[in-house]
Amino acid sequence: MRSLKYLSIVFLVLTISTNMLAQGEEEKKGKKEILVFHKAEGFWHESTPAGHAIIEDLGEENGFEVEETNDSDDFNEEDLKKYDLVIFLNTTGDVLNDKEQSAFEKYIADGGSFFGIHAAADTEYDWPWYGELVGGYFVSHPEVQRANVIVEMPDHPTVSHLPNPWSRIDEWYNYKNLNPENKVLLSLDETTYNGGENGESHPIAWYRELPGGGVSIYTGGGHRIQSYMEPGFQEHLLRCILFALGEENDTNLIIEQ
C-alpha cells in the first residue's frame, strides 16, 4: 500500500515537472530572440560587457531573449534564422569573413533587422553592403565631453521619452559616407562641444526600413561604461530594440535603475 502511495506521489511530481518544463518552453518560443555580437578586431571598448549586461537585463524585464557572442562562426544561415534582430555592440574592424558576410546579407534580405551601437560604425570598411546597412562610417572623434543632442523626430518611439535638447557626456563620432536614406532621429549641436566635423547636419542616431521588410537602426552613444548606467540612454536602447522587433510599445517599459 505504501509502495502504491509512493509511486502515486512520484508520478504526480513528474507530471507537474513535465508540465512546467513544457510551459516554460512554450513561453520561450513566444519570445522574440536577439543576438548581441561584440567581436572587436580593432579597438576593444571596456564598456562592452556593461552594454551586453544591460541589454540582457532589459530582455528579461521586457519579454525578449538575448544571446551574446564574439564568435563570427555564429553567422551562418541556419543559426541566424533563430534571431529576429542582430545587434552589433561596439564591434570594430573586419569581423566577418566572406562566407559569414554572405550569410548575414541573406538574413537581412529575408527580413531580419539590425541595430548598431556606437563602434558598429567603426566596422567592416571594405564591405560596402555593410556600410549601407549601418548607415555611415566612423572617421574621427574628439575627447569625451558633454554635448547637446537634438531630438529631430520627437514623436518617434525610439526618442519620444527624451528631453530636447538632451545634454549628456559621451564620445561623439564624426561620420563619413552617410546613407542618404537615413531618417535622422538624433543630431549633435556642434556649437555645444569641441571637435565636431559634420557641420550643421551632424546625425548621431538614425534608422531606415530595409527592402526585405526589416529595419536598420543605429545610435552613436555607448562609448563609456557610464553610458549604460544612464536611465535615459538605457530606455533609448530598449526603445530601439523594440522598434527593430516591430513592437512599438510606448508604455509599460521596464528600465534598470
C-alpha positions as a Python dict, from the first residue, in 0.01 Angstrom:
ca = {
    (1, 'M'): (0, 0, 0),
    (2, 'R'): (285, 233, 91),
    (3, 'S'): (458, 148, -237),
    (4, 'L'): (145, 239, -432),
    (5, 'K'): (114, 569, -245),
    (6, 'Y'): (483, 644, -306),
    (7, 'L'): (451, 570, -678),
    (8, 'S'): (146, 797, -697),
    (9, 'I'): (342, 1083, -541),
    (10, 'V'): (637, 1027, -776),
    (11, 'F'): (403, 1020, -1075),
    (12, 'L'): (237, 1343, -961),
    (13, 'V'): (572, 1520, -915),
    (14, 'L'): (695, 1405, -1256),
    (15, 'T'): (372, 1518, -1421),
    (16, 'I'): (392, 1863, -1262),
    (17, 'S'): (761, 1898, -1355),
    (18, 'T'): (696, 1794, -1715),
    (19, 'N'): (408, 2039, -1745),
    (20, 'M'): (617, 2322, -1601),
    (21, 'L'): (903, 2248, -1842),
    (22, 'A'): (663, 2236, -2135),
    (23, 'Q'): (505, 2564, -2026),
    (24, 'G'): (850, 2724, -1997),
    (25, 'E'): (943, 2608, -2346),
    (26, 'E'): (617, 2743, -2488),
    (27, 'E'): (673, 3079, -2320),
    (28, 'K'): (1027, 3092, -2459),
    (29, 'K'): (902, 3005, -2807),
    (30, 'G'): (670, 3304, -2796),
    (31, 'K'): (952, 3549, -2721),
    (32, 'K'): (1150, 3740, -2982),
    (33, 'E'): (1518, 3641, -2994),
    (34, 'I'): (1815, 3875, -3026),
    (35, 'L'): (2181, 3809, -3097),
    (36, 'V'): (2429, 4057, -2948),
    (37, 'F'): (2754, 4039, -3146),
    (38, 'H'): (3057, 4215, -2997),
    (39, 'K'): (3366, 4091, -3180),
    (40, 'A'): (3645, 4351, -3191),
    (41, 'E'): (3933, 4320, -3436),
    (42, 'G'): (4033, 4681, -3369),
    (43, 'F'): (3986, 4885, -3052),
    (44, 'W'): (3810, 4693, -2774),
    (45, 'H'): (3568, 4901, -2566),
    (46, 'E'): (3578, 4831, -2194),
    (47, 'S'): (3210, 4927, -2185),
    (48, 'T'): (3112, 4625, -2397),
    (49, 'P'): (3040, 4388, -2103),
    (50, 'A'): (2826, 4658, -1939),
    (51, 'G'): (2637, 4709, -2264),
    (52, 'H'): (2565, 4341, -2304),
    (53, 'A'): (2460, 4305, -1940),
    (54, 'I'): (2212, 4591, -1968),
    (55, 'I'): (2062, 4454, -2289),
    (56, 'E'): (2025, 4114, -2123),
    (57, 'D'): (1854, 4272, -1820),
    (58, 'L'): (1623, 4472, -2046),
    (59, 'G'): (1532, 4149, -2224),
    (60, 'E'): (1448, 3967, -1903),
    (61, 'E'): (1230, 4255, -1787),
    (62, 'N'): (1059, 4330, -2119),
    (63, 'G'): (1000, 3989, -2272),
    (64, 'F'): (1271, 3915, -2527),
    (65, 'E'): (1550, 3656, -2527),
    (66, 'V'): (1914, 3768, -2558),
    (67, 'E'): (2214, 3563, -2665),
    (68, 'E'): (2563, 3709, -2696),
    (69, 'T'): (2871, 3608, -2891),
    (70, 'N'): (3204, 3731, -3019),
    (71, 'D'): (3235, 3421, -3238),
    (72, 'S'): (3172, 3501, -3604),
    (73, 'D'): (3108, 3130, -3671),
    (74, 'D'): (2754, 3203, -3550),
    (75, 'F'): (2699, 3396, -3871),
    (76, 'N'): (2571, 3107, -4079),
    (77, 'E'): (2232, 3073, -4244),
    (78, 'E'): (2099, 2810, -4005),
    (79, 'D'): (2189, 2987, -3680),
    (80, 'L'): (2085, 3333, -3796),
    (81, 'K'): (1734, 3206, -3873),
    (82, 'K'): (1670, 3191, -3497),
    (83, 'Y'): (1702, 3565, -3446),
    (84, 'D'): (1456, 3847, -3502),
    (85, 'L'): (1729, 4106, -3451),
    (86, 'V'): (2110, 4115, -3466),
    (87, 'I'): (2286, 4383, -3261),
    (88, 'F'): (2643, 4488, -3336),
    (89, 'L'): (2763, 4619, -2998),
    (90, 'N'): (3092, 4809, -3026),
    (91, 'T'): (3224, 4582, -3298),
    (92, 'T'): (3541, 4709, -3466),
    (93, 'G'): (3744, 4615, -3773),
    (94, 'D'): (3698, 4321, -4007),
    (95, 'V'): (3477, 4089, -3802),
    (96, 'L'): (3319, 3857, -4065),
    (97, 'N'): (3479, 3653, -4344),
    (98, 'D'): (3329, 3629, -4692),
    (99, 'K'): (3110, 3329, -4612),
    (100, 'E'): (2980, 3488, -4293),
    (101, 'Q'): (2911, 3812, -4477),
    (102, 'S'): (2703, 3625, -4734),
    (103, 'A'): (2501, 3457, -4458),
    (104, 'F'): (2433, 3793, -4292),
    (105, 'E'): (2333, 3951, -4622),
    (106, 'K'): (2082, 3669, -4673),
    (107, 'Y'): (1950, 3713, -4320),
    (108, 'I'): (1879, 4081, -4387),
    (109, 'A'): (1734, 4010, -4733),
    (110, 'D'): (1496, 3758, -4574),
    (111, 'G'): (1354, 4016, -4334),
    (112, 'G'): (1600, 4027, -4045),
    (113, 'S'): (1670, 4351, -3859),
    (114, 'F'): (1993, 4521, -3748),
    (115, 'F'): (2081, 4753, -3459),
    (116, 'G'): (2427, 4911, -3448),
    (117, 'I'): (2560, 5067, -3128),
    (118, 'H'): (2850, 5318, -3122),
    (119, 'A'): (3152, 5145, -3279),
    (120, 'A'): (2932, 4939, -3510),
    (121, 'A'): (3015, 5233, -3741),
    (122, 'D'): (3388, 5154, -3697),
    (123, 'T'): (3344, 4813, -3858),
    (124, 'E'): (3390, 4646, -4200),
    (125, 'Y'): (3518, 4943, -4402),
    (126, 'D'): (3588, 4719, -4703),
    (127, 'W'): (3235, 4579, -4720),
    (128, 'P'): (3016, 4836, -4899),
    (129, 'W'): (2696, 4644, -4826),
    (130, 'Y'): (2761, 4679, -4453),
    (131, 'G'): (2838, 5049, -4485),
    (132, 'E'): (2498, 5098, -4646),
    (133, 'L'): (2331, 4885, -4377),
    (134, 'V'): (2482, 5063, -4075),
    (135, 'G'): (2423, 5398, -4242),
    (136, 'G'): (2766, 5561, -4213),
    (137, 'Y'): (3127, 5505, -4113),
    (138, 'F'): (3327, 5649, -3823),
    (139, 'V'): (3602, 5887, -3932),
    (140, 'S'): (3725, 6056, -3610),
    (141, 'H'): (3627, 6174, -3263),
    (142, 'P'): (3733, 6441, -3015),
    (143, 'E'): (3787, 6374, -2646),
    (144, 'V'): (3494, 6256, -2436),
    (145, 'Q'): (3284, 6557, -2337),
    (146, 'R'): (2935, 6689, -2280),
    (147, 'A'): (2724, 6793, -2580),
    (148, 'N'): (2366, 6880, -2661),
    (149, 'V'): (2182, 6613, -2856),
    (150, 'I'): (1890, 6744, -3062),
    (151, 'V'): (1581, 6524, -3090),
    (152, 'E'): (1494, 6551, -3460),
    (153, 'M'): (1189, 6323, -3453),
    (154, 'P'): (1027, 6386, -3112),
    (155, 'D'): (724, 6172, -3195),
    (156, 'H'): (928, 5865, -3289),
    (157, 'P'): (902, 5588, -3026),
    (158, 'T'): (1281, 5544, -3003),
    (159, 'V'): (1337, 5901, -2881),
    (160, 'S'): (998, 6033, -2765),
    (161, 'H'): (1098, 5997, -2398),
    (162, 'L'): (1399, 6229, -2426),
    (163, 'P'): (1430, 6596, -2329),
    (164, 'N'): (1510, 6830, -2616),
    (165, 'P'): (1792, 6912, -2613),
    (166, 'W'): (1935, 6607, -2439),
    (167, 'S'): (2259, 6701, -2262),
    (168, 'R'): (2493, 6410, -2197),
    (169, 'I'): (2857, 6301, -2194),
    (170, 'D'): (2992, 6054, -2448),
    (171, 'E'): (3250, 6007, -2722),
    (172, 'W'): (3099, 6187, -3021),
    (173, 'Y'): (3182, 6036, -3359),
    (174, 'N'): (3229, 6226, -3682),
    (175, 'Y'): (3097, 6026, -3979),
    (176, 'K'): (3159, 5976, -4349),
    (177, 'N'): (2965, 5800, -4626),
    (178, 'L'): (2632, 5871, -4460),
    (179, 'N'): (2348, 5688, -4632),
    (180, 'P'): (2109, 5946, -4785),
    (181, 'E'): (1818, 5714, -4699),
    (182, 'N'): (1885, 5751, -4325),
    (183, 'K'): (1598, 5900, -4127),
    (184, 'V'): (1769, 6105, -3858),
    (185, 'L'): (1641, 6055, -3504),
    (186, 'L'): (1907, 6249, -3313),
    (187, 'S'): (2172, 6501, -3415),
    (188, 'L'): (2453, 6688, -3242),
    (189, 'D'): (2466, 7061, -3185),
    (190, 'E'): (2831, 7121, -3273),
    (191, 'T'): (2823, 7464, -3106),
    (192, 'T'): (2795, 7291, -2767),
    (193, 'Y'): (3120, 7091, -2780),
    (194, 'N'): (3463, 7089, -2942),
    (195, 'G'): (3572, 6871, -3232),
    (196, 'G'): (3258, 6821, -3438),
    (197, 'E'): (3330, 6794, -3811),
    (198, 'N'): (2995, 6719, -3977),
    (199, 'G'): (2867, 7075, -3956),
    (200, 'E'): (2510, 7188, -3906),
    (201, 'S'): (2380, 6846, -4004),
    (202, 'H'): (2554, 6603, -3769),
    (203, 'P'): (2341, 6290, -3719),
    (204, 'I'): (2411, 6069, -3419),
    (205, 'A'): (2118, 5825, -3441),
    (206, 'W'): (1914, 5717, -3743),
    (207, 'Y'): (1711, 5438, -3896),
    (208, 'R'): (1568, 5317, -4225),
    (209, 'E'): (1333, 5048, -4345),
    (210, 'L'): (1504, 4766, -4536),
    (211, 'P'): (1385, 4617, -4866),
    (212, 'G'): (1348, 4273, -4707),
    (213, 'G'): (1098, 4402, -4452),
    (214, 'G'): (1327, 4452, -4154),
    (215, 'V'): (1475, 4768, -4004),
    (216, 'S'): (1827, 4905, -3964),
    (217, 'I'): (1879, 5140, -3671),
    (218, 'Y'): (2197, 5296, -3532),
    (219, 'T'): (2284, 5505, -3229),
    (220, 'G'): (2621, 5669, -3178),
    (221, 'G'): (2624, 5674, -2798),
    (222, 'G'): (2766, 5397, -2583),
    (223, 'H'): (3142, 5451, -2556),
    (224, 'R'): (3160, 5478, -2178),
    (225, 'I'): (3060, 5229, -1910),
    (226, 'Q'): (2864, 5515, -1753),
    (227, 'S'): (2653, 5545, -2068),
    (228, 'Y'): (2488, 5213, -1993),
    (229, 'M'): (2405, 5325, -1639),
    (230, 'E'): (2202, 5626, -1761),
    (231, 'P'): (1825, 5561, -1744),
    (232, 'G'): (1765, 5784, -2048),
    (233, 'F'): (2021, 5601, -2260),
    (234, 'Q'): (1900, 5262, -2136),
    (235, 'E'): (1547, 5349, -2237),
    (236, 'H'): (1672, 5472, -2575),
    (237, 'L'): (1840, 5133, -2630),
    (238, 'L'): (1527, 4947, -2523),
    (239, 'R'): (1305, 5154, -2748),
    (240, 'C'): (1541, 5099, -3043),
    (241, 'I'): (1530, 4724, -2980),
    (242, 'L'): (1151, 4713, -2957),
    (243, 'F'): (1118, 4927, -3270),
    (244, 'A'): (1351, 4694, -3462),
    (245, 'L'): (1145, 4398, -3340),
    (246, 'G'): (828, 4560, -3469),
    (247, 'E'): (698, 4623, -3118),
    (248, 'E'): (650, 4998, -3097),
    (249, 'N'): (527, 4985, -2738),
    (250, 'D'): (548, 5330, -2582),
    (251, 'T'): (419, 5224, -2240),
    (252, 'N'): (497, 4973, -1965),
    (253, 'L'): (871, 4973, -2037),
    (254, 'I'): (1087, 4844, -1752),
    (255, 'I'): (1424, 5017, -1715),
    (256, 'E'): (1717, 4931, -1485),
    (257, 'Q'): (1762, 5183, -1203),
}
